[in-house]
Amino acid sequence: MEWDWEFVRQIMPTLIEGLKITILATALGSVVAAVIGLVFAILRMTAPTPIARVTSFAVEFIRGTPLLVQLYFIFYVLPDIGIRLPALVAGVIGLGIHYGTYAAEVYRAGIENVPRGQWEAAKATNLTARQTWIHVILPQAIPPMIPALANYLIAMFKETPLLSAITVLELMNQAKSIANSNYRYIEPMTLVGVFFLIISLISVFFLRWLEARYSRVEERR
């Protein structure tokens, strides 16, 4: 089968629409993952023992099961108990919860890296627990986490083709629809690979820039 540039021109707008959904799902999923990961980390570190253990079990359970199974559960099983979510919302929640469990470990490591004296200083100045977390601990803990969190963001982007399993019209789903309708697979599937490669490379360069910037900040200290 020969490469058909005219066919590429015809399908490009549809693929770009799918790419927009892929990027949107990644962006929203990363926000959900960042919030959930922080909640999981704080609960595991500061909550009463029963709650901390339940949280730890939930984190390990989610990390130990495939993302695809979780997406199927959210989109196809939850409606049986009356919880119906749009495909994109279900996909974002699935991505966010799954990667939130990995982000939780990054948060935990970053928080534990804050010197103990900072906690004691906050207590000595009569800061509340909320003020301590917001104004003392997290501002010091988060910057070193950024490269690791960015790595998970790239991984999440590469996993978005799984959303096609729950009917999200992201890039891969659009490509499969085009290929099945026209019986031409080489152009749409190749373009999907090219899109993912380009965005992944851009993300890697951005990640390296973040790491270099953080290294310079650390050297000034």
C-alpha positions as CSV (number, residue, x, y, z in Angstrom):
1,M,0.0,0.0,0.0
2,E,1.4,3.4,-1.0
3,W,1.4,6.5,1.0
4,D,-1.4,8.9,-0.1
5,W,-0.8,12.5,0.7
6,E,-4.3,13.5,-0.5
7,F,-5.8,11.1,2.0
8,V,-3.5,12.6,4.7
9,R,-4.8,16.1,3.9
10,Q,-8.4,14.9,4.2
11,I,-8.0,13.1,7.6
12,M,-5.7,15.7,9.2
13,P,-8.5,17.9,10.6
14,T,-10.2,14.9,12.3
15,L,-6.9,13.7,13.8
16,I,-6.2,17.2,15.1
17,E,-9.6,17.2,16.8
18,G,-8.6,13.9,18.4
19,L,-5.3,15.3,19.4
20,K,-7.0,18.2,21.2
21,I,-9.1,15.7,23.2
22,T,-5.9,13.7,24.1
23,I,-4.2,16.9,25.3
24,L,-7.3,18.0,27.2
25,A,-7.6,14.6,28.9
26,T,-3.9,14.7,29.8
27,A,-4.1,18.2,31.2
28,L,-7.3,17.6,33.3
29,G,-6.0,14.2,34.4
30,S,-2.8,15.7,35.6
31,V,-4.7,18.2,37.7
32,V,-6.8,15.4,39.3
33,A,-3.7,13.3,39.9
34,A,-1.8,16.2,41.5
35,V,-4.7,16.9,43.9
36,I,-5.5,13.2,44.7
37,G,-1.8,12.4,45.1
38,L,-1.3,15.2,47.6
39,V,-4.4,14.0,49.6
40,F,-3.2,10.4,49.6
41,A,0.2,11.4,50.7
42,I,-1.0,13.6,53.6
43,L,-3.5,11.0,54.8
44,R,-0.8,8.3,54.8
45,M,1.5,10.5,56.8
46,T,-0.7,12.4,59.2
47,A,-4.1,10.6,59.5
48,P,-5.0,8.3,62.4
49,T,-3.7,4.8,61.9
50,P,-6.9,3.2,60.7
51,I,-7.4,5.9,58.0
52,A,-3.7,5.8,57.0
53,R,-3.9,2.0,56.6
54,V,-7.1,2.2,54.5
55,T,-5.5,4.9,52.4
56,S,-2.3,2.8,51.9
57,F,-4.4,-0.3,50.9
58,A,-6.3,1.8,48.4
59,V,-3.1,3.2,46.9
60,E,-1.5,-0.2,46.6
61,F,-4.7,-1.7,45.1
62,I,-5.1,1.0,42.5
63,R,-1.4,0.8,41.6
64,G,-1.6,-3.0,41.4
65,T,-4.5,-3.1,38.9
66,P,-4.4,-2.1,35.2
67,L,-5.5,1.3,34.2
68,L,-7.7,-0.3,31.5
69,V,-9.6,-2.3,34.1
70,Q,-10.2,0.8,36.2
71,L,-11.5,2.7,33.1
72,Y,-13.9,-0.1,32.3
73,F,-15.1,-0.1,35.9
74,I,-15.7,3.6,36.1
75,F,-17.5,3.8,32.7
76,Y,-19.3,0.5,32.4
77,V,-19.8,-0.8,36.0
78,L,-20.6,2.4,38.0
79,P,-23.8,2.9,35.9
80,D,-25.2,-0.3,37.4
81,I,-25.3,1.5,40.7
82,G,-26.7,4.7,39.3
83,I,-23.4,6.6,38.7
84,R,-23.3,7.6,35.0
85,L,-20.4,9.7,33.7
86,P,-19.6,11.1,30.3
87,A,-16.8,9.2,28.6
88,L,-14.3,12.1,28.8
89,V,-15.1,12.7,32.5
90,A,-14.7,9.0,33.3
91,G,-11.4,8.9,31.4
92,V,-10.1,12.0,33.2
93,I,-11.1,10.5,36.6
94,G,-9.6,7.2,35.7
95,L,-6.3,8.7,34.6
96,G,-6.2,11.1,37.6
97,I,-6.9,8.4,40.2
98,H,-4.4,5.9,38.7
99,Y,-1.6,8.4,38.4
100,G,-2.5,10.1,41.6
101,T,-1.4,7.0,43.5
102,Y,2.1,7.3,41.9
103,A,2.2,11.0,42.5
104,A,1.4,10.3,46.2
105,E,4.8,8.5,46.6
106,V,6.5,11.5,45.0
107,Y,4.8,13.9,47.4
108,R,5.6,11.6,50.3
109,A,9.3,11.6,49.4
110,G,9.4,15.3,48.9
111,I,7.6,16.1,52.2
112,E,9.9,13.7,54.1
113,N,12.9,15.5,52.6
114,V,11.9,18.8,54.3
115,P,14.2,19.2,57.4
116,R,12.6,18.4,60.7
117,G,13.6,21.8,62.0
118,Q,11.1,23.4,59.6
119,W,8.2,21.6,61.3
120,E,9.6,22.6,64.7
121,A,10.0,26.2,63.7
122,A,6.4,26.3,62.4
123,K,5.2,24.9,65.7
124,A,7.3,27.3,67.7
125,T,5.8,30.3,65.9
126,N,2.3,29.0,66.7
127,L,1.3,28.3,63.1
128,T,-1.8,26.1,62.6
129,A,-1.5,22.8,60.8
130,R,-3.0,24.3,57.7
131,Q,-0.6,27.3,57.8
132,T,2.3,25.0,58.3
133,W,1.5,22.9,55.3
134,I,0.6,25.8,53.0
135,H,3.3,28.3,53.9
136,V,6.2,26.2,55.2
137,I,6.2,22.6,54.1
138,L,4.7,22.4,50.6
139,P,6.7,25.4,49.2
140,Q,9.9,23.6,50.1
141,A,8.7,20.1,49.2
142,I,7.1,20.7,45.8
143,P,10.0,22.2,43.7
144,P,12.2,19.0,43.9
145,M,9.2,16.9,43.0
146,I,8.5,18.7,39.7
147,P,10.8,16.5,37.4
148,A,9.3,13.3,38.8
149,L,5.8,14.6,38.5
150,A,6.5,15.7,34.9
151,N,7.7,12.2,34.1
152,Y,4.3,10.9,35.2
153,L,2.6,13.5,33.1
154,I,4.4,12.2,30.0
155,A,3.5,8.6,30.9
156,M,-0.1,9.7,31.3
157,F,-0.1,11.3,27.8
158,K,1.2,8.0,26.3
159,E,-1.6,6.1,28.1
160,T,-4.4,8.1,26.7
161,P,-5.0,5.7,23.8
162,L,-6.6,3.5,26.4
163,L,-9.5,6.0,26.6
164,S,-10.6,4.7,23.2
165,A,-11.9,1.6,25.1
166,I,-14.5,3.8,26.8
167,T,-15.5,5.6,23.6
168,V,-13.5,8.8,24.2
169,L,-12.9,10.4,20.8
170,E,-9.2,11.0,21.4
171,L,-6.4,10.7,18.8
172,M,-6.2,6.9,18.7
173,N,-10.0,6.4,18.5
174,Q,-10.3,8.9,15.7
175,A,-7.5,7.1,13.8
176,K,-9.1,3.7,14.2
177,S,-12.4,5.1,13.1
178,I,-10.8,6.6,9.9
179,A,-8.8,3.4,9.2
180,N,-11.8,1.1,9.6
181,S,-14.0,3.4,7.5
182,N,-11.5,3.7,4.6
183,Y,-9.6,0.4,4.9
184,R,-6.4,2.4,5.0
185,Y,-4.3,2.0,8.2
186,I,-0.8,3.2,7.2
187,E,-1.6,6.9,7.1
188,P,-3.7,7.4,10.3
189,M,-1.7,5.0,12.4
190,T,1.6,6.5,11.3
191,L,0.3,10.0,12.0
192,V,-0.7,9.0,15.5
193,G,2.8,7.8,16.1
194,V,4.3,11.0,14.8
195,F,2.0,13.1,16.9
196,F,2.8,11.2,20.1
197,L,6.5,11.3,19.3
198,I,6.6,15.1,18.6
199,I,4.7,15.9,21.8
200,S,6.7,13.5,23.9
201,L,10.0,15.0,22.6
202,I,8.7,18.5,23.4
203,S,7.8,17.3,26.9
204,V,11.2,15.7,27.4
205,F,13.0,18.9,26.4
206,F,10.7,20.8,28.8
207,L,11.4,18.3,31.6
208,R,15.2,18.7,31.1
209,W,14.8,22.5,31.2
210,L,12.9,22.1,34.5
211,E,15.6,19.9,35.9
212,A,18.4,22.3,34.8
213,R,16.5,25.3,36.3
214,Y,16.0,23.5,39.6
215,S,19.7,22.5,39.7
216,R,20.7,26.1,39.3
217,V,18.3,27.2,42.1
218,E,19.9,24.5,44.4
219,E,23.4,25.7,43.5
220,R,22.5,29.3,44.5
221,R,21.4,28.1,47.8
